[in-house]
């Protein structure tokens, strides 16, 4: 259970926007405070989303043995939805840059003058609900583990999901200049390959959940 949930959480963590924001805040006038507030916002949002998903699925008793088919039907549905989303983004292709619209979005306006008070809001915004994160939480919520073990599993999923927030901050505390250079270099690569990461993450997660759902609904696997 935990391995599958952690894998999905890692795919959810691969966000070019998250690393871009980390690079901006760690280069600001108050890097430590801004990065910590950004992390706080990310943790609050992921915790709220995971709580809603966890409580909803636990209330539906999808973790119980007699709910085997609905449990795997949910995973199959999520998998198909991810495949459709991945196929859509693959067909659409990366959006070409529009110079006349640069800097007009809410996130761009907040990042134009990176202030500590805005860091928390940006954390909430960047880590809003995503299909991959919801899929990771549902793996834990529909497992047959005890409530304490499930809560620990959700906590691990959250920590992995916000990896690109706390990991750069940790490196920055040890080697600030090197970390800043690395983040700016990585940001350039992610800008070029961000669309590929998005599509790849959705398709990989979609294939895993679809196969798992089909095998479960067919009764090939239990649990």
N, C-alpha and C positions, 0 to 999 in steps of 0.2 A: 504493500500500500504506500508506504512512505517513499520508496524509490520512484514510483510512478508520479506521485504528487510533487516530489522534489524536481523531477525532470520537467514537468509542466510549469512549475514555478520558475525554473531557470529560463525556459523559453519566454515566459512573461517578463522576465527581467531584462531581456535583450531589447532595450528601448534606446534608440539614438537620441530622442528628446531628453531622456533622463541624464545621459552622460553630458549632453550639451549644457543642461542647466547646472550640473555639478561643476563643469568647467567655468561657467560664468560666475557662480557664487564663490568658488575658491580663488578667483582672480579679483574679487571685489575688495573694497576697502575694509570690510569686516568679514573675512572669509570664514572664521570659526563659527561665529554667531549665525551667519546666513546659512551655512551648510547644515548646522544643527537644527535650525528652524525648518529648513527644507526637508530634512530627514523626519522631523516631527510631523510635518504635514503628510508626508508619504506614509508614515506608520499609522496615523489616525485614519486616513482614507482606506488603506488596505484592511485595517482592523474592522472598520465599519462594514465594508463590503463582505468580508469573510464572516462576520457575525450574522449578517442578514442571510447569507447563503446557508451557513451552517445551521442556524435555527430553523429556517424554512425546510431544509431537507431532513433534519432530525424530527421536526414536527410531523413530517410526512411518513416517518418510520421506514425510510428507504434502506436503513442499515439492517433491518430485521430479515432473517432467512426467507420468510414467506413473501417478501417484497423483491425477490430475486429478479423477476422480469422487469418490473418498473425501474429498478435500480440500473440495470444494464440498458434499458430503453432510454433512460436519461442520458447515459454516456454516449449511446449511439446518436441521439439527437444532437448533442453538443458537438460530436465529431463531424457529423454531416454539416452542421452550421459553420464550423471552422473551415471545412473543405470548400464550401460555397464562398465564404468570405475570402479565403486565400485565392480561389479561382478568379473572383471578381477583381481583387487588387492586382493579380498577375496579368489579367487581360487589360486592365486599365493602364497599367504601367506607371512609372514614377511621374509625379506632377512636374511639368516644366516650371522653372522659377519665373515669377511675375514681378519684375522690378517695381511696377506701379503699386503693388499690394504689399511689398515688403515692409515689415514693421507696423502693420495695421491691426494685426491680431492681438487679442488680449494678452497672450503669453509673451509676444514680442514687445508689447508696450511695457509690461512688468519687468522684462529682462533688460530693456533699454537703459533703465536706471535701477540696477539691482540693489534693493533696500532690504534690510533684515525683515521688516514687517511683511513684505511681499513674499518672502521665501516660503513661509508657512502656506499661504494661499496657492503658490505654484506647486508645492508638494501635493496638495489636495487635487489640483487640476491635472497634473501629470500622471498621478496614480489613480485616476478614476477607474471604474469597472472595465475589465477587459475579458474577452472570452477565455483566453488562456489561463488567467488567474482564477476565474470562476470554476474552470474545469479542474484546476489543481485543488481548490477547496472542496469541490464536490467529491473528489476521490477520497478525501479524509472523512467527510461528513457521512458518506454512504458506506464506509467500512464497518466491520464488526468490532472495532477496537472499543475499549472502555472510554468514557467521557474524558477522564484525565489524559489518556493517551491521544485521543482525538484533538484535544485542546493543544497539547504539545505539538502534534502534527501540523495544525493550522499555524501555530507560532513559527515553526520551521519554514513553512511555505511563505509566510510574510517576510521573514528575514531574507530568504533567497530572492524573493520578488524585488525587494528594495536594495539589492546587491550593489547596483550602480550609484547608490547614494552613500551608503556607509563605507564601502570599500575605498573609493577615492578620498573620502574624508580621513580614513585611517592612514592611508599612504601619505596624505598631505601633512598629517601631524608628525610623521617621521622624516619626510623629505619634501618640503613644500615646493621648492623650485623645480625639482625633477618631476614631481607629480603634475604641476601646472603645465609644463612642457609636454608631458605625455598625454594629458587630457586634450590639449589643443590639437596635437597630432592625431589622436584617436578620433576626435570630433570630425576632422576633415575626412577621414576614412569612412566614418559612419554616415556622413552626409551623402557620400557617393554610393554606399551600399545599404543604406537604411531601408529602402524599398525591398531589397532582396531579403533582408533579415525579417521584415514583417511578413512577407509571403511565405518564406521558408518556415518560420515559427508556426504560422497558422496551419500550413499543410502537414508538417511533421506531427504536430499535436492532433490535428484532425484525423490523420491516418491511424495514429495510436489509439485514440478513443473510439473511432469507428470500428476497427478490428476487435477491440476489447468488447465493445457493445454487441457486435454481431455474434461473437463467440459466446457471450453471456446469455443473450436472448435465445440462442440455439441450444443452450444447455451444455455446451462443450466444456466451459469452465464454470466453477462454482464460486462461492464467496459473496 
